[in-house]
Amino acid sequence: MIVDCHTHVRSLDDAEISAHLAAAETVDACVVLARHGDSHDAVNRKLSEYVSRHKDRIVGFAVVDPAQDRVDDKTLQSQMEKLGLDGFVLYCSQCGFHPAHSRAMRFYDAVQEMGLPIVFHNSSHTWTSQAVLEYAQPYLLDEVARAFPSLKIVIGNMGVPFVEQTLSMVAKHENVYADLTIRPGKVWQTYNIVVAAYERDVMEKLLFGSGFPLGTAGECIETLLGFNMLLADTNLPTVPRGSIRNVIERDSLELLGIRRAKNA
Protein backbone atom coordinates (compact mmCIF):
# COMPACT_ATOMS: atom_id res chain seq x y z
CA MET A 1 0.00 0.00 0.00
CA ILE A 2 1.35 3.43 -0.93
CA VAL A 3 0.22 6.37 1.19
CA ASP A 4 1.16 9.95 0.40
CA CYS A 5 1.11 11.23 3.96
CA HIS A 6 1.83 14.89 3.21
CA THR A 7 -0.15 16.97 0.72
CA HIS A 8 -1.88 20.35 0.73
CA VAL A 9 -4.73 21.87 -1.25
CA ARG A 10 -4.40 25.61 -0.78
CA SER A 11 -7.62 27.13 -2.06
CA LEU A 12 -9.78 24.04 -2.58
CA ASP A 13 -11.07 25.51 -5.84
CA ASP A 14 -12.07 23.22 -8.71
CA ALA A 15 -8.78 23.51 -10.62
CA GLU A 16 -6.61 22.68 -7.62
CA ILE A 17 -8.87 19.87 -6.48
CA SER A 18 -8.71 18.34 -9.96
CA ALA A 19 -4.91 18.55 -9.91
CA HIS A 20 -4.77 17.02 -6.44
CA LEU A 21 -7.07 14.14 -7.35
CA ALA A 22 -5.03 13.46 -10.49
CA ALA A 23 -1.82 13.33 -8.44
CA ALA A 24 -3.50 11.03 -5.92
CA GLU A 25 -4.27 8.49 -8.63
CA THR A 26 -0.73 7.10 -8.29
CA VAL A 27 -1.20 6.18 -4.61
CA ASP A 28 -3.67 4.14 -2.59
CA ALA A 29 -4.46 6.89 -0.10
CA CYS A 30 -3.57 10.52 0.37
CA VAL A 31 -3.41 12.68 3.51
CA VAL A 32 -4.33 16.34 3.14
CA LEU A 33 -2.94 18.62 5.84
CA ALA A 34 -5.07 21.71 6.40
CA ARG A 35 -3.11 24.93 5.98
CA HIS A 36 -2.58 27.58 8.61
CA GLY A 37 -4.94 30.46 7.74
CA ASP A 38 -6.89 33.37 9.16
CA SER A 39 -9.77 31.16 10.31
CA HIS A 40 -8.92 27.59 11.20
CA ASP A 41 -12.60 26.72 11.57
CA ALA A 42 -13.30 27.80 7.98
CA VAL A 43 -10.24 25.97 6.66
CA ASN A 44 -11.24 22.77 8.44
CA ARG A 45 -14.83 22.98 7.16
CA LYS A 46 -13.62 23.32 3.57
CA LEU A 47 -11.28 20.38 4.00
CA SER A 48 -14.11 18.36 5.54
CA GLU A 49 -16.27 18.99 2.48
CA TYR A 50 -13.49 17.80 0.18
CA VAL A 51 -12.80 14.67 2.24
CA SER A 52 -16.49 13.78 2.44
CA ARG A 53 -16.67 13.61 -1.37
CA HIS A 54 -13.65 11.31 -1.66
CA LYS A 55 -13.67 9.12 1.44
CA ASP A 56 -12.30 6.16 -0.52
CA ARG A 57 -8.97 7.92 -1.11
CA ILE A 58 -8.56 11.16 0.83
CA VAL A 59 -7.80 11.54 4.56
CA GLY A 60 -7.91 14.97 6.19
CA PHE A 61 -6.00 16.44 9.14
CA ALA A 62 -7.48 19.50 10.86
CA VAL A 63 -5.34 22.55 11.64
CA VAL A 64 -5.33 23.71 15.26
CA ASP A 65 -3.48 26.37 17.26
CA PRO A 66 -4.10 25.10 20.80
CA ALA A 67 -2.61 28.28 22.31
CA GLN A 68 -5.18 30.52 20.56
CA ASP A 69 -8.08 28.49 19.14
CA ARG A 70 -11.04 27.61 21.30
CA VAL A 71 -10.45 23.91 21.79
CA ASP A 72 -13.00 22.26 24.07
CA ASP A 73 -11.42 19.03 25.27
CA LYS A 74 -14.84 17.60 26.17
CA THR A 75 -16.32 18.02 22.70
CA LEU A 76 -13.18 17.66 20.58
CA GLN A 77 -13.93 14.08 19.56
CA SER A 78 -17.51 14.86 18.53
CA GLN A 79 -16.27 17.86 16.53
CA MET A 80 -13.76 15.70 14.67
CA GLU A 81 -16.35 13.00 14.00
CA LYS A 82 -18.68 15.64 12.60
CA LEU A 83 -15.92 16.96 10.34
CA GLY A 84 -14.89 13.45 9.29
CA LEU A 85 -11.20 14.25 9.79
CA ASP A 86 -8.67 11.79 11.17
CA GLY A 87 -5.84 13.77 12.71
CA PHE A 88 -4.39 17.18 13.45
CA VAL A 89 -1.65 19.36 12.00
CA LEU A 90 0.07 22.02 14.12
CA TYR A 91 2.24 24.92 12.91
CA CYS A 92 4.06 25.84 16.14
CA SER A 93 6.73 27.96 14.47
CA GLN A 94 4.33 29.80 12.18
CA CYS A 95 1.72 30.35 14.90
CA GLY A 96 4.35 31.33 17.46
CA PHE A 97 3.67 28.90 20.30
CA HIS A 98 6.06 26.57 22.09
CA PRO A 99 5.21 22.90 21.39
CA ALA A 100 5.03 22.28 25.15
CA HIS A 101 2.81 25.31 25.89
CA SER A 102 0.49 24.49 28.80
CA ARG A 103 -2.65 24.72 26.65
CA ALA A 104 -0.99 22.60 23.98
CA MET A 105 -0.18 19.93 26.57
CA ARG A 106 -3.85 19.74 27.57
CA PHE A 107 -4.72 19.42 23.90
CA TYR A 108 -2.25 16.52 23.45
CA ASP A 109 -3.79 14.76 26.43
CA ALA A 110 -7.21 14.89 24.77
CA VAL A 111 -5.84 13.79 21.40
CA GLN A 112 -4.03 10.84 22.96
CA GLU A 113 -7.33 9.76 24.55
CA MET A 114 -8.95 9.97 21.11
CA GLY A 115 -6.21 7.87 19.54
CA LEU A 116 -5.58 10.37 16.74
CA PRO A 117 -2.18 11.39 15.31
CA ILE A 118 -0.61 14.86 15.17
CA VAL A 119 1.68 16.19 12.44
CA PHE A 120 4.05 18.96 13.55
CA HIS A 121 4.56 21.01 10.40
CA ASN A 122 7.43 23.25 11.51
CA SER A 123 9.95 22.95 8.69
CA SER A 124 11.47 25.81 6.74
CA HIS A 125 8.98 25.24 3.88
CA THR A 126 6.26 27.05 5.86
CA TRP A 127 8.22 29.88 7.44
CA THR A 128 7.51 33.55 7.03
CA SER A 129 9.71 36.29 8.44
CA GLN A 130 7.58 36.27 11.60
CA ALA A 131 7.87 32.53 12.24
CA VAL A 132 9.63 31.61 15.49
CA LEU A 133 12.66 29.52 14.50
CA GLU A 134 13.22 28.30 18.05
CA TYR A 135 9.82 26.55 18.12
CA ALA A 136 10.63 24.60 14.96
CA GLN A 137 13.29 22.47 16.62
CA PRO A 138 12.18 18.82 16.82
CA TYR A 139 13.92 18.22 20.12
CA LEU A 140 11.25 20.41 21.77
CA LEU A 141 8.84 17.54 21.10
CA ASP A 142 10.81 15.32 23.47
CA GLU A 143 8.85 16.69 26.43
CA VAL A 144 5.60 15.99 24.58
CA ALA A 145 6.59 12.44 23.66
CA ARG A 146 7.68 11.68 27.22
CA ALA A 147 4.46 13.03 28.70
CA PHE A 148 2.21 11.28 26.15
CA PRO A 149 3.99 8.08 25.07
CA SER A 150 0.94 6.68 23.25
CA LEU A 151 0.41 9.82 21.16
CA LYS A 152 1.28 9.26 17.49
CA ILE A 153 3.56 12.13 16.47
CA VAL A 154 4.82 12.86 12.96
CA ILE A 155 7.61 15.38 12.42
CA GLY A 156 6.82 17.00 9.09
CA ASN A 157 9.36 17.37 6.28
CA MET A 158 11.99 15.51 8.34
CA GLY A 159 12.17 18.64 10.51
CA VAL A 160 14.31 20.40 7.89
CA PRO A 161 16.71 22.06 8.58
CA PHE A 162 17.01 20.22 11.92
CA VAL A 163 17.29 16.74 10.43
CA GLU A 164 19.69 15.35 13.06
CA GLN A 165 17.27 16.32 15.82
CA THR A 166 14.51 14.52 13.94
CA LEU A 167 16.57 11.34 13.59
CA SER A 168 17.29 11.41 17.31
CA MET A 169 13.61 11.81 18.13
CA VAL A 170 12.40 8.94 15.94
CA ALA A 171 15.16 6.71 17.29
CA LYS A 172 14.29 7.53 20.90
CA HIS A 173 10.49 7.35 20.90
CA GLU A 174 8.39 4.41 19.72
CA ASN A 175 5.47 6.52 18.51
CA VAL A 176 7.40 9.37 16.90
CA TYR A 177 7.73 9.23 13.10
CA ALA A 178 9.00 11.58 10.41
CA ASP A 179 7.59 12.20 6.98
CA LEU A 180 10.13 11.95 4.19
CA THR A 181 8.62 14.63 2.00
CA ILE A 182 10.65 14.70 -1.20
CA ARG A 183 11.64 17.71 -3.29
CA PRO A 184 12.27 16.21 -6.76
CA GLY A 185 14.58 19.09 -7.67
CA LYS A 186 16.70 18.63 -4.54
CA VAL A 187 18.26 15.23 -5.12
CA TRP A 188 21.37 15.97 -3.05
CA GLN A 189 19.27 16.99 -0.05
CA THR A 190 17.17 13.85 -0.45
CA TYR A 191 20.27 11.69 -0.70
CA ASN A 192 21.83 13.08 2.47
CA ILE A 193 18.63 12.70 4.48
CA VAL A 194 18.03 9.10 3.37
CA VAL A 195 21.66 8.06 3.93
CA ALA A 196 21.61 9.63 7.41
CA ALA A 197 18.39 7.79 8.28
CA TYR A 198 19.80 4.50 6.98
CA GLU A 199 23.03 4.89 8.94
CA ARG A 200 21.01 5.64 12.09
CA ASP A 201 18.92 2.51 11.42
CA VAL A 202 15.59 4.38 11.53
CA MET A 203 14.32 3.81 8.00
CA GLU A 204 11.28 2.01 9.43
CA LYS A 205 10.21 5.27 11.13
CA LEU A 206 9.98 7.25 7.87
CA LEU A 207 6.67 7.89 6.08
CA PHE A 208 6.48 8.79 2.40
CA GLY A 209 5.15 12.20 1.36
CA SER A 210 5.12 14.32 -1.79
CA GLY A 211 4.39 17.76 -0.36
CA PHE A 212 1.89 18.39 -3.16
CA PRO A 213 1.61 20.89 -4.85
CA LEU A 214 5.42 21.26 -4.57
CA GLY A 215 5.73 17.75 -5.99
CA THR A 216 3.62 14.79 -7.07
CA ALA A 217 3.77 11.29 -5.66
CA GLY A 218 4.94 9.87 -8.98
CA GLU A 219 7.82 12.34 -9.29
CA CYS A 220 8.86 11.79 -5.68
CA ILE A 221 8.82 8.00 -5.95
CA GLU A 222 10.98 8.24 -9.07
CA THR A 223 13.43 10.52 -7.25
CA LEU A 224 13.68 8.16 -4.27
CA LEU A 225 14.17 5.02 -6.33
CA GLY A 226 16.57 6.65 -8.74
CA PHE A 227 19.10 8.58 -6.71
CA ASN A 228 21.36 5.52 -6.16
CA MET A 229 21.89 5.38 -9.92
CA LEU A 230 23.42 8.85 -9.81
CA LEU A 231 26.17 7.45 -7.58
CA ALA A 232 27.21 4.59 -9.86
CA ASP A 233 30.60 6.12 -10.71
CA THR A 234 31.36 7.46 -7.23
CA ASN A 235 32.54 6.05 -3.93
CA LEU A 236 29.65 7.61 -2.03
CA PRO A 237 27.56 5.30 0.17
CA THR A 238 24.30 3.96 -1.21
CA VAL A 239 21.10 2.80 0.44
CA PRO A 240 19.63 -0.63 -0.42
CA ARG A 241 16.77 -0.26 -2.87
CA GLY A 242 14.63 -2.53 -0.69
CA SER A 243 14.93 -0.15 2.27
CA ILE A 244 13.83 2.75 0.10
CA ARG A 245 10.95 0.77 -1.38
CA ASN A 246 9.79 -0.13 2.13
CA VAL A 247 9.42 3.58 2.93
CA ILE A 248 7.37 4.13 -0.22
CA GLU A 249 5.15 1.10 0.36
CA ARG A 250 4.68 1.57 4.10
CA ASP A 251 1.07 1.62 5.29
CA SER A 252 1.30 4.93 7.13
CA LEU A 253 -2.42 4.91 7.92
CA GLU A 254 -2.13 1.68 9.86
CA LEU A 255 0.96 2.90 11.71
CA LEU A 256 -0.87 6.06 12.75
CA GLY A 257 -3.99 4.16 13.81
CA ILE A 258 -6.21 5.52 11.03
CA ARG A 259 -8.42 2.51 10.51
CA ARG A 260 -11.39 3.93 8.67
CA ALA A 261 -9.41 4.49 5.46
CA LYS A 262 -7.69 1.09 5.35
CA ASN A 263 -9.91 -0.05 2.51
CA ALA A 264 -8.94 2.96 0.40
Residue pairs with C-beta under 8 A, 6 or more apart in sequence:
1 28
1 29
1 249
1 250
1 251
1 253
2 26
2 27
2 28
2 29
2 208
2 217
2 221
2 248
2 249
3 27
3 28
3 29
3 30
3 31
3 207
3 208
3 250
3 251
3 252
3 253
4 23
4 24
4 27
4 29
4 30
4 31
4 208
4 209
4 210
4 212
4 217
5 31
5 154
5 179
5 207
5 208
5 209
5 252
6 31
6 33
6 119
6 156
6 157
6 179
6 181
6 207
6 209
6 210
6 211
6 212
7 20
7 23
7 24
7 30
7 31
7 32
7 33
7 209
7 210
7 211
7 212
7 213
8 32
8 33
8 35
8 211
8 212
8 213
9 16
9 17
9 20
9 32
9 47
9 50
9 212
9 213
10 16
10 35
10 213
12 46
12 47
12 49
12 50
16 213
17 50
19 213
20 30
20 32
20 212
20 213
21 54
21 57
23 30
23 210
23 212
23 216
23 217
23 218
24 30
24 57
24 58
24 217
26 216
26 217
26 218
26 221
27 217
28 57
28 264
29 57
29 58
29 59
29 253
29 261
29 264
30 57
30 58
30 59
30 217
31 59
31 60
31 61
31 87
31 209
31 252
32 47
32 50
32 51
32 58
32 59
32 60
32 61
33 61
33 63
33 89
33 119
33 121
33 156
34 40
34 43
34 44
34 47
34 60
34 61
34 62
34 63
34 89
35 43
35 63
36 63
36 65
36 91
36 94
36 95
36 126
37 43
37 63
40 62
40 63
40 64
40 65
40 69
43 63
44 62
44 63
44 83
44 85
45 83
47 60
47 62
47 83
47 85
48 60
48 83
48 84
48 85
50 58
50 60
51 58
51 59
51 60
51 84
51 85
52 84
55 84
55 261
56 263
56 264
57 264
59 86
59 87
59 253
59 258
59 261
59 264
60 83
60 84
60 85
60 86
60 87
61 85
61 86
61 87
61 88
61 89
61 117
61 119
62 80
62 83
62 85
62 87
62 88
62 89
63 88
63 89
63 90
63 91
64 71
64 88
64 89
64 90
64 107
65 90
65 91
65 95
65 97
66 90
66 97
66 101
66 103
66 104
66 106
66 107
67 95
67 97
67 101
67 103
67 104
68 95
68 97
71 103
71 107
71 110
72 79
73 106
73 107
73 109
73 110
76 110
76 111
76 114
77 110
77 114
80 86
80 114
80 116
86 116
86 117
86 258
86 260
86 261
87 116
87 117
87 118
87 119
87 256
87 258
88 111
88 116
88 117
88 118
88 119
89 118
89 119
89 120
89 121
89 156
90 99
90 104
90 118
90 119
90 120
90 121
91 121
91 122
91 126
92 98
92 99
92 104
92 120
92 122
92 132
92 135
92 136
92 140
93 122
93 126
93 127
93 131
93 132
93 133
93 135
93 136
94 122
94 126
94 127
94 128
94 131
96 130
96 131
96 132
96 135
97 104
97 135
98 104
98 135
98 140
99 120
99 135
99 140
99 141
99 143
99 144
100 140
100 143
100 144
104 144
105 144
105 147
108 118
108 144
108 147
108 148
108 151
109 148
111 118
111 151
112 148
112 150
112 151
115 257
116 152
116 257
117 151
117 152
117 153
117 154
117 256
117 257
117 258
118 151
118 152
118 153
118 154
119 154
119 156
119 179
120 138
120 141
120 153
120 154
120 155
120 156
121 156
121 157
122 135
122 136
122 138
122 155
122 156
122 159
123 136
123 156
123 157
123 158
123 159
123 160
123 161
124 136
124 157
124 160
124 161
125 157
125 160
125 211
125 214
127 133
127 136
136 159
136 162
137 159
137 162
137 165
138 155
138 159
138 162
138 165
138 166
138 168
138 169
139 162
139 165
139 168
139 169
141 153
141 155
141 169
141 176
142 169
142 172
142 173
144 151
144 153
145 151
145 153
145 169
145 172
145 173
145 175
145 176
146 173
149 173
149 174
149 175
150 175
151 175
152 175
152 177
152 255
152 256
152 257
153 173
153 175
153 176
153 177
154 176
154 177
154 178
154 179
154 207
154 256
155 166
155 169
155 170
155 176
155 177
155 178
155 179
156 178
156 179
156 181
157 179
157 181
157 209
157 211
158 166
158 178
158 179
158 180
158 181
158 193
158 206
159 165
159 166
159 169
159 178
160 189
160 193
163 193
163 196
164 196
166 178
167 178
167 196
167 197
167 200
167 202
169 176
169 178
170 176
170 177
170 178
170 202
170 205
170 206
171 200
171 201
171 202
171 205
176 205
177 205
177 206
177 207
177 252
177 255
177 256
178 205
178 206
178 207
179 206
179 207
179 208
179 209
180 193
180 194
180 197
180 206
180 207
180 208
180 209
180 224
180 247
181 209
181 210
181 211
181 215
181 220
182 190
182 208
182 209
182 210
182 211
182 215
182 219
182 220
182 223
182 224
183 189
183 190
183 211
183 214
183 215
184 215
184 219
184 220
184 222
184 223
187 223
187 227
187 230
190 223
190 224
190 227
191 227
191 230
191 231
194 224
194 227
194 239
194 244
195 237
195 239
197 203
197 205
197 206
198 239
198 240
198 243
199 237
203 239
203 243
203 246
203 247
204 246
204 250
206 247
206 250
207 247
207 250
207 252
207 255
208 217
208 220
208 221
208 224
208 247
208 248
208 250
208 252
209 220
210 216
210 217
210 219
210 220
211 220
221 248
224 244
224 247
224 248
225 241
225 244
225 245
225 248
228 238
228 239
228 241
228 244
231 238
251 262
253 259
253 261
253 262
253 264
254 262
